[in-house]
Amino acid sequence: MSGESPLAPILRRRIVQGGPMPLAEYMALCLAHPRHGYYTTRDPLGAGGDFTTAPEISQMFGELLGLWIAQAWVDMGAPRGAVLAELGPGRGTLMADALRAAGRAPGFAEAVSPWLVEISPTLRARQARALEGRGAQWAERVEDLPEGPLLLLANEFFDALPIRQLVRAGGRWRERAVRLDGQGRLVFGLGAVVPWQADEPDGAVVETCPAGEAVAAWIGARLAAQGGAALIVDYGYAARAPGGADTFQAMRGHAYADPLAAPGQADLTAHVDFAALARAAEAAGAAAWPVAGQGLFLEQLGITARAQTLARAAARPAPAGGSRPPTPPPTETGRAAAVTAEDPVEAIVSAHRRLTHPEEMGTLFKVLALTGPGQPRPPGV
């Protein structure tokens, strides 16, 4: 078909040969196909991409997460040989900001090695530039991370892992799948009957993320065995509502799109079930702390005071005969200024609101903290 994405004919052939494709398989191929997958072929972030994440909005986000990591490290007894890992690290912005802030803790930089879990060659190249001189190393899977106490960050990672959708139809649960219509177009349909134990009315939708729960279980087992702390930040819900909901969506050009229209060329995501992640981590031996809203979490870590400090620095008049010197580090006036406002103070205020306000990211985005058993309660949760 003219004008279709390179991945579309591959998907059609698979459906013709194997029948309707479960949604999880469709999502996995669209995002991670080795030649035509969304994340393997592009940098999706920023004004020229499809979405923007919290670290790209303001340095404040990464700095506060870095201080959270440093405190967790201190609470563990400041062990040497700790692994600081980020899952789905985007452009490396979060890791760079976090390392800069956490490095103020005496001995942290020498005791911790940064690792990035990333499958995209394009993004690895961006990360390498952002983290030049930081000693960063890369892994394709969490299972490939080296041994040692684990300090882990995952911001908007779990929402992009493949989900299953189960639909109640005719008194039975069936797998949602992608099939072909009479003209060979990709459309949604129902696949095999699934032995799911939940008595809900026809039309109910249950989403599960086996891949996400498997990663959470791995993190939980690692924290239980070797100690450490993990911070998961994403959009989603603290507990699944009765009857469930269909949260599967596509983003392209910073707008919602048809998830079947251009496979491999749009970001596919679903809301994260934080309760399911917490159960998986706890079952593996970790401690899961109560889920917090991102806004409240950042406020408890001191984002308002940080924003005020940045705004005062940005508002200082330039010295006579020259431009205002940068407040160290050089991004202190807030990276959002370049894209949201000419006035850097206005940009800082806007970034603070976007990260914390209930009508922005403050409530929809949530935070789950995991620690090794017996460790102190981490800050902010």
C-alpha positions, 0 to 999 in steps of 0.5 A: 500500500502506498505511503505506508510505514516500512514495518506495515508489510512485515506485520501483515505477512506475520498476520497472514501466516500466523493469524491475529497478532496479540497486542503485546506482540504488535506493540513489541514489534512496533517499538523494538523491531531491529530495523524499523522499530520506533525506538531503534531508528530515532531520537523521539524527544523534544520539539522535533520529536513526538513527546517531551519527558520531565528531564527535558523540561527542567534540570530540577527533576534530574537534580532532585532524583540525583539527591534522592539517589545520593541519600539512599546511598548514604543510608546504605552505608555509602558502599563502594562498587555500587551500580547506578543504572537508568532504564530507558535513559532517553538522551542521557539528560536525567543521568547527567543531571543526577550525577551532577547533583549526587556528586556533591555527596562526598565519595559518591562519584568514586564509589558508583559506576553509571550504567544505562540500559538502552537498545537504541543505537541512536539514543546511545550516541546521544547519551554518550555525548551527554555523559562524556567523561562520566565513565558511563557504560551500557547494557541492553537488559537489566539482567546484564548489569554488573553485580553490586548494590543497585541504585536504579532510576526508571523515568517513563520506561515501564509505560512503553513495555508491551501490554496485554489487553483482555476484553470481556465479550459474551461472558468470556475473556478474550485477548485483544489482537491486531488483524486484517480487514477485507482491504488488508488494513490493520484493525483491532479484533478479538483473539483466543479465549483466556482463562482469566479469573474476574467476574466483570460485565461485557465490555470490561478491559483488563490490561496487564504488563508481563514484561513490566512485572518481570523487570520489577521482579528482577529489581526486587530480587536484586535489591533483596540480595545485594541492597540498594534502592530504585525509583520508578516514575511514570504515568499511571494508576496506583491500583486498577479500577473495577472494570479496568480501562483501555489506556493504550495510546499512540503519540506522534508529533506531540499529539495523539494518533491512531496506534495502527496507522503508521506502525513503527513511526509513533510512540505506543504506551499504556498507563502503568499499574503501580500496584502490580509492579509493587507486588512483583517487587515485594514477592521477590523480596524487596520493600515497596513504599507507598506510591506518591504523586510526582508533584507531592514527591518533588515538593517534599524533595524541595523543588520549590526552594530549588526553583526559587534559587534558579529564578534568583540566579536568572534574574540577576542583572548582567555586569557592566561591560559584559553578559551575565556569567552562568551560575554553575553548572551552566544549565542553572537557568533552566533548559526549558527557557530555550523552548518555552519562553524568552524570559528565563525566570518565566521558564523556571516558573513554567517548568515548576508548574508543569512538573508539580501541578495537579492539572499538569504532571503532578497527579497523573505521574506517580512515583514508586520507591523500592529498597532492600529489606530493612533499609530506611524509608527513602525521602519523599514517599 
